[in-house]
Amino acid sequence: MLERDEEKKSEGHAHTPQKLGFRFEANVGGLLVTQVDDASPAAVAGVMRGDYVIAAAPPESKMLSITSTETNFFIALLREASPVFLRLRRLEEEFTVCIHKEYMATPPFQGDKLNA
C-alpha cells in the first residue's frame, strides 16, 4: 500500500480518500442513513437510505456498538479507517457491510483552495 501511495504522490497530484458517500443523523434507533450517493463506495457496499448503523469497526477490530450519542467516534472512524465495517439494521434484518475508500487524484490546487 505504501508503494502505491508513493507512486500516486510522484504523479504530482494530491491523493485523498474519496468520501464514503452517505449521510446520517442521530436517531433513537441508532444512526439513520438519510442519503446515499449513487455509485459511491457506500452504495457499492449495499448501504441504503433508511438503514440504521448500529455498530462499526476498523479493519481487524471487534465491532463497537454505535448509539446516537456516539456520533463523534463514528465520524472519526469513518475518516480514519479503510476499509470500514458497518453493522446495519434494515427493517428486521441485521447484516455487515465493508466499505472501501478509494483514492482519487485531485490537483493540489483548485481555484484558490488547497486540497489537503
KEKE-3310 file (N, C-alpha, C; in steps of 0.2 Angstrom, whole numbers, plus 5000, padded with zeros to 4 digits):
npx = (5004:5010:5019:5010:5004:5015:5018:5007:5009:5020:5016:5012:5000:4989:4982:4968:4957:4942:4926:4914:4901:4888:4875:4870:4859:4858:4847:4834:4835:4848:4860:4853:4853:4852:4854:4861:4874:4873:4883:4893:4906:4899:4886:4890:4894:4881:4874:4859:4847:4838:4843:4849:4864:4872:4883:4901:4917:4935:4947:4952:4947:4936:4918:4910:4897:4886:4878:4866:4872:4885:4891:4903:4913:4910:4911:4925:4930:4925:4933:4946:4948:4950:4948:4931:4920:4903:4889:4873:4855:4841:4825:4819:4831:4848:4864:4881:4892:4906:4915:4925:4936:4941:4955:4957:4963:4967:4970:4983:4979:4964:4956:4957:4960:4968:4969:4969)
npy = (4994:5006:5008:5010:5022:5031:5030:5037:5049:5054:5057:5070:5075:5078:5065:5060:5051:5046:5052:5042:5043:5044:5050:5053:5054:5056:5046:5038:5024:5022:5027:5034:5032:5044:5048:5041:5042:5040:5027:5028:5023:5018:5015:5005:4995:4992:5000:5008:5021:5024:5013:5008:5012:5002:4997:4998:4996:4997:4989:4973:4973:4972:4974:4989:4995:5007:5022:5035:5045:5044:5050:5057:5048:5039:5047:5050:5037:5034:5044:5039:5025:5012:4998:5001:4993:4991:4988:4985:4989:4984:4986:4972:4965:4961:4965:4965:4976:4980:4994:5001:5014:5023:5029:5045:5055:5072:5088:5098:5111:5119:5132:5144:5136:5125:5107:5098)
npz = (5000:5004:4994:4983:4987:4987:4974:4968:4974:4967:4955:4955:4960:4973:4984:4990:5002:4995:4998:5008:5004:5010:5021:5037:5052:5070:5079:5088:5086:5083:5071:5058:5041:5030:5017:5002:4991:4973:4965:4974:4986:4998:4992:4983:4992:4997:5006:5011:5010:5024:5031:5047:5056:5067:5073:5071:5064:5063:5052:5057:5070:5084:5082:5087:5096:5091:5096:5096:5103:5101:5090:5087:5088:5078:5067:5067:5065:5052:5045:5047:5045:5033:5025:5031:5042:5044:5054:5050:5052:5043:5042:5049:5049:5052:5046:5040:5032:5021:5018:5006:5005:4991:4982:4975:4962:4964:4959:4967:4969:4968:4960:4972:4982:4993:4991:5004)
capx = (5000:5014:5022:5005:5003:5021:5018:5002:5011:5025:5012:5011:4994:4987:4978:4964:4952:4936:4921:4911:4895:4882:4874:4866:4858:4857:4840:4833:4837:4855:4862:4849:4856:4847:4856:4867:4876:4874:4890:4898:4908:4893:4881:4893:4894:4874:4870:4853:4843:4833:4847:4852:4871:4871:4890:4906:4924:4940:4950:4955:4945:4929:4913:4908:4890:4885:4872:4865:4877:4892:4892:4910:4918:4908:4914:4932:4931:4924:4938:4952:4948:4949:4940:4927:4915:4897:4884:4867:4849:4836:4818:4821:4837:4854:4870:4888:4895:4913:4916:4932:4938:4945:4958:4956:4968:4965:4976:4985:4975:4958:4954:4962:4960:4972:4966:4973)
capy = (5000:5012:5009:5013:5029:5034:5031:5042:5056:5056:5060:5077:5077:5076:5060:5060:5046:5048:5051:5036:5044:5043:5055:5050:5058:5053:5044:5034:5018:5022:5032:5033:5034:5048:5049:5038:5045:5035:5025:5029:5017:5016:5012:4999:4990:4990:5004:5011:5026:5021:5009:5011:5010:5000:4996:4999:4993:4997:4983:4968:4975:4970:4979:4993:4997:5015:5025:5042:5049:5042:5052:5060:5042:5036:5051:5049:5031:5035:5047:5036:5018:5010:4999:5002:4988:4993:4983:4989:4986:4986:4983:4967:4961:4964:4962:4969:4978:4983:5000:5003:5020:5023:5035:5048:5060:5079:5093:5101:5117:5120:5139:5147:5132:5119:5101:5094)
capz = (5000:5004:4987:4979:4989:4985:4966:4967:4975:4962:4949:4955:4962:4980:4984:4996:5001:4992:5003:5008:5000:5013:5026:5043:5058:5076:5080:5094:5085:5081:5066:5052:5035:5026:5010:4999:4984:4968:4963:4980:4990:5002:4988:4981:4998:4999:5011:5008:5014:5029:5036:5054:5058:5074:5075:5067:5066:5058:5050:5062:5076:5085:5081:5093:5096:5090:5098:5094:5107:5099:5083:5086:5087:5072:5062:5067:5062:5045:5042:5048:5044:5027:5024:5037:5043:5047:5055:5048:5053:5038:5044:5055:5047:5053:5042:5040:5025:5021:5013:5005:5002:4985:4981:4968:4961:4964:4958:4973:4970:4964:4961:4977:4988:4993:4993:5009)
cpx = (5004:5017:5017:5004:5009:5021:5013:5005:5016:5022:5011:5004:4993:4982:4974:4959:4945:4931:4917:4904:4889:4882:4870:4864:4856:4849:4840:4836:4844:4856:4858:4852:4850:4848:4862:4868:4876:4881:4895:4900:4903:4888:4883:4892:4886:4871:4865:4850:4838:4837:4849:4859:4870:4878:4895:4913:4929:4943:4953:4953:4938:4924:4911:4901:4890:4879:4872:4869:4884:4894:4900:4914:4916:4911:4921:4934:4931:4930:4945:4953:4947:4952:4937:4921:4909:4892:4877:4861:4844:4830:4820:4827:4843:4860:4876:4890:4902:4913:4923:4932:4942:4949:4957:4961:4965:4971:4977:4981:4969:4955:4959:4962:4965:4968:4970:4968)
cpy = (5006:5013:5012:5020:5033:5035:5036:5049:5058:5058:5067:5079:5074:5070:5059:5054:5049:5047:5045:5037:5043:5048:5051:5056:5054:5052:5039:5027:5017:5028:5030:5036:5038:5049:5044:5040:5039:5033:5026:5023:5014:5012:5005:4993:4988:4994:5007:5016:5022:5015:5012:5008:5008:4998:4997:4997:4995:4990:4979:4971:4972:4976:4982:4996:5005:5017:5032:5047:5048:5044:5054:5054:5040:5041:5051:5042:5031:5039:5043:5029:5017:5003:5000:4997:4991:4988:4987:4985:4989:4982:4978:4963:4965:4961:4967:4970:4981:4988:5001:5010:5019:5029:5038:5054:5067:5083:5096:5107:5117:5128:5142:5143:5126:5113:5097:5091)
cpz = (5000:4997:4982:4980:4986:4977:4965:4968:4970:4956:4949:4957:4970:4979:4990:4996:4999:4998:5002:5004:5003:5019:5031:5048:5064:5077:5086:5093:5083:5076:5060:5046:5031:5019:5008:4992:4979:4966:4968:4983:4994:4998:4985:4986:5000:5004:5007:5013:5018:5033:5042:5055:5065:5077:5070:5069:5061:5056:5056:5069:5077:5084:5088:5092:5095:5092:5096:5098:5105:5092:5082:5084:5080:5066:5061:5064:5055:5042:5042:5045:5036:5026:5031:5037:5047:5048:5054:5050:5047:5040:5050:5054:5049:5049:5042:5033:5026:5016:5012:5002:4996:4985:4975:4968:4961:4963:4965:4974:4965:4965:4966:4983:4988:4995:4998:5014)
residu = (MET:LEU:GLU:ARG:ASP:GLU:GLU:LYS:LYS:SER:GLU:GLY:HIS:ALA:HIS:THR:PRO:GLN:LYS:LEU:GLY:PHE:ARG:PHE:GLU:ALA:ASN:VAL:GLY:GLY:LEU:LEU:VAL:THR:GLN:VAL:ASP:ASP:ALA:SER:PRO:ALA:ALA:VAL:ALA:GLY:VAL:MET:ARG:GLY:ASP:TYR:VAL:ILE:ALA:ALA:ALA:PRO:PRO:GLU:SER:LYS:MET:LEU:SER:ILE:THR:SER:THR:GLU:THR:ASN:PHE:PHE:ILE:ALA:LEU:LEU:ARG:GLU:ALA:SER:PRO:VAL:PHE:LEU:ARG:LEU:ARG:ARG:LEU:GLU:GLU:GLU:PHE:THR:VAL:CYS:ILE:HIS:LYS:GLU:TYR:MET:ALA:THR:PRO:PRO:PHE:GLN:GLY:ASP:LYS:LEU:ASN:ALA)
# end
